[in-house]
Amino acid sequence: MVGGIINLLFQGGDMEICITGVSGFVGRFLSGFLVKKGHRVTGVDRNPPGSFSDSPFFRFIEADTTVKG
């Protein structure tokens, strides 16, 4: 099961993926990689991410997941 999901991520295609912490080290690179593969990525963080954020495959939601409510 996990191997199949990983293969789908690396092959590229048409998945919708949500990543929290998208402005962090791992989230930024993972999001950029997935956008380049053609996946639609929704990133959630307090701060806007880097250069790929203008891609039509990327949507950013500004939110602080540490604050209740």
C-alpha positions as a Python dict, from the first residue, in 0.01 Angstrom:
ca = {
    (1, 'M'): (0, 0, 0),
    (2, 'V'): (264, 256, 104),
    (3, 'G'): (488, 154, -185),
    (4, 'G'): (204, 220, -429),
    (5, 'I'): (146, 569, -288),
    (6, 'I'): (517, 651, -306),
    (7, 'N'): (527, 533, -669),
    (8, 'L'): (233, 761, -753),
    (9, 'L'): (409, 1059, -595),
    (10, 'F'): (730, 1003, -790),
    (11, 'Q'): (561, 926, -1122),
    (12, 'G'): (370, 1251, -1119),
    (13, 'G'): (14, 1298, -1208),
    (14, 'D'): (-308, 1422, -1071),
    (15, 'M'): (-311, 1394, -691),
    (16, 'E'): (-436, 1659, -448),
    (17, 'I'): (-199, 1681, -152),
    (18, 'C'): (-213, 1895, 164),
    (19, 'I'): (113, 1975, 344),
    (20, 'T'): (129, 2150, 681),
    (21, 'G'): (446, 2339, 765),
    (22, 'V'): (497, 2423, 400),
    (23, 'S'): (739, 2708, 477),
    (24, 'G'): (973, 2482, 674),
    (25, 'F'): (1278, 2302, 537),
    (26, 'V'): (1109, 1970, 453),
    (27, 'G'): (771, 2116, 356),
    (28, 'R'): (922, 2370, 117),
    (29, 'F'): (1127, 2114, -76),
    (30, 'L'): (856, 1848, -73),
    (31, 'S'): (596, 2095, -202),
    (32, 'G'): (826, 2219, -477),
    (33, 'F'): (903, 1862, -582),
    (34, 'L'): (536, 1763, -594),
    (35, 'V'): (435, 2076, -787),
    (36, 'K'): (706, 2004, -1045),
    (37, 'K'): (564, 1652, -1080),
    (38, 'G'): (223, 1799, -1166),
    (39, 'H'): (41, 1734, -839),
    (40, 'R'): (-195, 1995, -691),
    (41, 'V'): (-56, 2100, -352),
    (42, 'T'): (-231, 2293, -76),
    (43, 'G'): (19, 2429, 175),
    (44, 'V'): (-73, 2539, 527),
    (45, 'D'): (159, 2756, 737),
    (46, 'R'): (190, 3088, 919),
    (47, 'N'): (431, 3228, 659),
    (48, 'P'): (405, 3219, 278),
    (49, 'P'): (647, 2976, 111),
    (50, 'G'): (910, 3043, -152),
    (51, 'S'): (924, 3078, -527),
    (52, 'F'): (688, 2802, -645),
    (53, 'S'): (391, 2967, -470),
    (54, 'D'): (291, 3142, -796),
    (55, 'S'): (234, 2805, -965),
    (56, 'P'): (-124, 2722, -1068),
    (57, 'F'): (-70, 2383, -900),
    (58, 'F'): (-11, 2541, -558),
    (59, 'R'): (-257, 2697, -314),
    (60, 'F'): (-152, 2854, 17),
    (61, 'I'): (-365, 2876, 330),
    (62, 'E'): (-232, 3105, 602),
    (63, 'A'): (-306, 2949, 940),
    (64, 'D'): (-138, 2893, 1274),
    (65, 'T'): (-206, 2535, 1378),
    (66, 'T'): (-78, 2605, 1731),
    (67, 'V'): (-360, 2851, 1807),
    (68, 'K'): (-689, 2707, 1928),
    (69, 'G'): (-1002, 2804, 1737),
}
